[in-house]
Amino acid sequence: MGHTVDIAIDGRQALDILEIKKFDLVLLDVMMPEISGLEVLEKVRKKHTMADLPIIMVTAKDQSEDIVEALKLGANDYITKPVDYPVANARIQTQLKLKRLAELKDEFLAIASHDLKNPLTGILGYSTLLIMVLEKDMPLSDSYKGSIYRIEHLAKVMQRIIVDFLDFQAMDDGQLNLVREPVQLNDIANMVQISNIDYAKRKGIELKLELGAELPKINADGARIQQVMENFVSNAIKFSNEGGIVVIRTRLENKEMVVEVRDAGPGLTEEDMQKLFVKYARLSNKPTGGEKSSGLGLAICKKIIELHGGKIGAHNNPDKGSTFWISIPFFD
């Protein structure tokens, strides 16, 4: 079929070969000398994902327990002995096609991270420059000013969607990593307010801070925590009506650093509560300004907080609206 094949006589040799050569697919017998196929599979999966290196296990027909264990350890598929070669070839071709689709996806993400982000950075830069001119009381109509603000907002929305897709892919691949350092949650909350204040004003919404006094620093990825807070705040503004109030709160409670974002919007239904933090979930409420999103933001937030060993959630307020919150363990 035009494939180049290498053969290993035992599990140890298979691991050695995989260390020095790149393969498109591995056929791995469960029963091998020295190291079993299941042990080889477990070691390989620590370095290669199922998309990166498909592995098809070869088992005897009566080895159902081995098949189940192999699939749990990350095998892509299996074939039984004696081998039915047309069936084996069909399964191999299927896995190679899936691998190619994964490669195409990675190529698209590489384009998205570079060829799409760079022009957006330019658009945002020029729109910011125009806004600086507007702030000098240039004699422009409200319609003209509104158009410039709209350019900036839409560019930020597109930028957020691209970042969400890239982060979600990293999350799926187990490559969403943290860069921890001592950070002050109040400082992050201040930055989040500054970055969203214009958006809130344009929608006629007040964005307030209620920060805990003298909060200690925590060892966390400040950029990722800011990403979570930005998501909560932008969502609160997105679903609030004119005249509403959005509040960012921080406090230390029972060795937990707590951040809350409270809005005065329509609140969450029971069905909404079940779908929160699930990828591509669409809630019952509609953005009050027709804003768009990737549908991935809250799922990414959940993963970020879990990587910090924290908790994330939401509840309806007693009076009106809802509150999204996170808590991160604080250690003296």
KOLVEX-326653 format. One record per residue (C-alpha): residue number from 1; x, y, z. Coordinates in steps of 0.1 Angstrom, whole numbers. Example, Ala and Ser with C-alpha at 12.3 -4.5 7.8 and 13.67 -1.06 7.14 Angstrom:
SITE   pos       u       v       w
SITE     1     123     -45      78
SITE     2     137     -11      71
This chain:
SITE   pos       u       v       w
SITE     1       0       0       0
SITE     2      30      23      -3
SITE     3      39      23      34
SITE     4      73      19      49
SITE     5      73      -6      78
SITE     6      97     -11     108
SITE     7      95     -42     130
SITE     8     103     -45     167
SITE     9     109     -80     181
SITE    10      98     -70     217
SITE    11      84     -42     237
SITE    12     117     -27     248
SITE    13     129     -24     212
SITE    14      96      -9     202
SITE    15     101      19     227
SITE    16     137      24     216
SITE    17     126      28     180
SITE    18      98      52     188
SITE    19     124      74     207
SITE    20     145      80     175
SITE    21     120      77     146
SITE    22      86      93     138
SITE    23      58      71     127
SITE    24      23      77     113
SITE    25       8      46     130
SITE    26      17      17     153
SITE    27       4     -18     152
SITE    28      11     -32     187
SITE    29       6     -68     198
SITE    30      -6     -72     234
SITE    31      15    -103     239
SITE    32      53     -94     236
SITE    33      85    -105     253
SITE    34     100     -85     282
SITE    35      74     -57     282
SITE    36      38     -63     273
SITE    37      20     -43     246
SITE    38      -2     -27     273
SITE    39      29     -14     292
SITE    40      43      -1     259
SITE    41      10      16     251
SITE    42       9      33     286
SITE    43      45      46     282
SITE    44      39      59     246
SITE    45       7      77     256
SITE    46      28      98     281
SITE    47      45     114     251
SITE    48      21     110     222
SITE    49     -16     118     220
SITE    50     -41      96     202
SITE    51     -42     121     173
SITE    52      -5     125     172
SITE    53       3      87     170
SITE    54     -26      63     164
SITE    55     -20      29     179
SITE    56     -40      -2     169
SITE    57     -37     -31     193
SITE    58     -34     -67     180
SITE    59     -51     -93     203
SITE    60     -64    -128     204
SITE    61    -102    -131     200
SITE    62    -106    -143     236
SITE    63     -87    -113     251
SITE    64    -117     -91     258
SITE    65    -102     -78     291
SITE    66     -70     -68     273
SITE    67     -90     -49     247
SITE    68    -110     -30     273
SITE    69     -78     -21     292
SITE    70     -60     -10     260
SITE    71     -89      13     250
SITE    72     -88      28     285
SITE    73     -50      34     281
SITE    74     -55      52     249
SITE    75     -55      27     220
SITE    76     -73      41     189
SITE    77     -86       7     178
SITE    78     -79     -30     178
SITE    79     -78     -60     155
SITE    80     -80     -97     165
SITE    81     -58    -127     155
SITE    82     -59    -145     132
SITE    83     -57    -112     113
SITE    84     -83    -106      86
SITE    85     -60     -85      63
SITE    86     -87     -66      44
SITE    87    -103     -56      77
SITE    88     -69     -47      92
SITE    89     -61     -25      62
SITE    90     -95      -7      64
SITE    91     -89       1     100
SITE    92     -54      13      93
SITE    93     -66      36      65
SITE    94     -93      50      88
SITE    95     -68      59     115
SITE    96     -44      74      89
SITE    97     -73      96      76
SITE    98     -82     107     111
SITE    99     -46     116     117
SITE   100     -45     137      86
SITE   101     -77     155      96
SITE   102     -60     162     130
SITE   103     -30     176     111
SITE   104     -52     198      89
SITE   105     -69     211     121
SITE   106     -35     219     136
SITE   107     -24     237     104
SITE   108     -56     258     105
SITE   109     -50     267     142
SITE   110     -14     277     133
SITE   111     -29     300     106
SITE   112     -55     313     130
SITE   113     -28     321     156
SITE   114      -7     340     132
SITE   115     -23     351     100
SITE   116     -56     361     116
SITE   117     -43     375     149
SITE   118     -18     398     133
SITE   119     -43     417     111
SITE   120     -66     420     141
SITE   121     -39     435     161
SITE   122     -35     461     134
SITE   123     -72     468     133
SITE   124     -73     472     171
SITE   125     -43     495     170
SITE   126     -58     518     144
SITE   127     -92     518     161
SITE   128     -76     528     194
SITE   129     -58     556     177
SITE   130     -91     569     162
SITE   131    -107     567     196
SITE   132     -79     587     211
SITE   133     -86     614     184
SITE   134    -123     612     193
SITE   135    -116     618     230
SITE   136    -100     652     220
SITE   137    -136     664     212
SITE   138    -132     663     174
SITE   139    -163     676     157
SITE   140    -177     643     145
SITE   141    -213     631     144
SITE   142    -225     605     170
SITE   143    -230     581     141
SITE   144    -194     584     130
SITE   145    -182     580     166
SITE   146    -204     549     170
SITE   147    -190     533     139
SITE   148    -154     536     152
SITE   149    -164     522     186
SITE   150    -182     494     168
SITE   151    -150     485     148
SITE   152    -130     483     180
SITE   153    -156     461     197
SITE   154    -161     437     168
SITE   155    -123     433     164
SITE   156    -121     425     202
SITE   157    -149     399     198
SITE   158    -131     382     169
SITE   159     -98     383     188
SITE   160    -115     366     218
SITE   161    -131     339     196
SITE   162     -97     331     180
SITE   163     -80     329     214
SITE   164    -109     307     228
SITE   165    -105     282     199
SITE   166     -67     281     204
SITE   167     -70     277     242
SITE   168     -97     250     238
SITE   169     -75     230     215
SITE   170     -46     233     239
SITE   171     -70     221     266
SITE   172     -82     191     246
SITE   173     -45     182     239
SITE   174     -36     185     276
SITE   175     -13     214     268
SITE   176     -31     242     286
SITE   177      -3     250     311
SITE   178       1     275     339
SITE   179      29     299     345
SITE   180      26     305     383
SITE   181      40     335     402
SITE   182      29     356     431
SITE   183      -1     377     420
SITE   184     -25     401     437
SITE   185     -62     394     428
SITE   186     -71     431     435
SITE   187     -46     442     409
SITE   188     -61     418     384
SITE   189     -96     430     392
SITE   190     -85     466     386
SITE   191     -71     458     352
SITE   192    -103     439     343
SITE   193    -124     469     352
SITE   194    -101     493     332
SITE   195    -103     470     301
SITE   196    -141     467     302
SITE   197    -151     502     314
SITE   198    -157     516     279
SITE   199    -177     486     268
SITE   200    -199     490     299
SITE   201    -203     528     294
SITE   202    -214     523     258
SITE   203    -242     500     270
SITE   204    -252     523     298
SITE   205    -240     499     325
SITE   206    -221     508     357
SITE   207    -190     486     364
SITE   208    -181     487     401
SITE   209    -153     472     423
SITE   210    -158     459     458
SITE   211    -123     447     467
SITE   212    -113     429     499
SITE   213     -88     449     520
SITE   214     -52     439     521
SITE   215     -56     405     503
SITE   216     -24     384     503
SITE   217      -7     374     471
SITE   218     -13     339     458
SITE   219       8     316     436
SITE   220     -11     316     403
SITE   221     -10     323     366
SITE   222     -21     359     366
SITE   223     -28     361     329
SITE   224     -51     330     331
SITE   225     -69     343     362
SITE   226     -74     376     344
SITE   227     -88     357     314
SITE   228    -114     341     337
SITE   229    -124     374     352
SITE   230    -125     391     318
SITE   231    -149     363     306
SITE   232    -172     367     336
SITE   233    -173     405     334
SITE   234    -178     407     296
SITE   235    -206     381     299
SITE   236    -222     402     327
SITE   237    -221     433     305
SITE   238    -232     414     274
SITE   239    -264     401     291
SITE   240    -273     432     311
SITE   241    -297     460     301
SITE   242    -291     497     301
SITE   243    -290     510     336
SITE   244    -277     478     351
SITE   245    -249     474     375
SITE   246    -220     448     373
SITE   247    -199     443     404
SITE   248    -165     427     407
SITE   249    -159     414     443
SITE   250    -128     399     459
SITE   251    -123     385     494
SITE   252    -104     359     515
SITE   253    -128     333     530
SITE   254    -117     302     549
SITE   255     -83     299     532
SITE   256     -99     305     498
SITE   257     -94     335     476
SITE   258    -128     343     462
SITE   259    -138     363     431
SITE   260    -174     371     423
SITE   261    -189     389     393
SITE   262    -225     400     400
SITE   263    -249     413     374
SITE   264    -285     425     374
SITE   265    -295     407     343
SITE   266    -324     382     338
SITE   267    -307     354     358
SITE   268    -303     317     349
SITE   269    -329     290     344
SITE   270    -325     255     358
SITE   271    -317     243     323
SITE   272    -290     270     320
SITE   273    -275     258     352
SITE   274    -270     223     337
SITE   275    -253     236     307
SITE   276    -229     261     323
SITE   277    -192     255     317
SITE   278    -200     230     288
SITE   279    -184     237     254
SITE   280    -206     252     228
SITE   281    -235     254     253
SITE   282    -261     281     244
SITE   283    -280     296     273
SITE   284    -316     308     272
SITE   285    -308     345     276
SITE   286    -298     366     245
SITE   287    -271     393     245
SITE   288    -287     427     249
SITE   289    -265     442     222
SITE   290    -265     413     197
SITE   291    -229     403     207
SITE   292    -214     370     195
SITE   293    -191     345     213
SITE   294    -173     312     206
SITE   295    -194     292     231
SITE   296    -161     280     246
SITE   297    -152     307     271
SITE   298    -168     292     302
SITE   299    -155     257     295
SITE   300    -120     271     293
SITE   301    -125     291     325
SITE   302    -135     258     343
SITE   303    -104     241     331
SITE   304     -81     270     341
SITE   305     -96     271     376
SITE   306     -94     233     380
SITE   307     -57     235     370
SITE   308     -53     259     399
SITE   309     -69     234     423
SITE   310     -99     257     426
SITE   311    -137     257     422
SITE   312    -160     276     398
SITE   313    -197     281     398
SITE   314    -227     304     395
SITE   315    -260     311     412
SITE   316    -290     334     409
SITE   317    -291     364     432
SITE   318    -319     367     457
SITE   319    -332     399     441
SITE   320    -321     400     404
SITE   321    -295     387     381
SITE   322    -268     361     387
SITE   323    -233     358     402
SITE   324    -204     338     387
SITE   325    -177     329     411
SITE   326    -143     312     415
SITE   327    -124     301     446
SITE   328     -87     293     447
SITE   329     -69     277     477
SITE   330     -46     301     496
SITE   331     -16     287     514
SITE   332       4     307     540
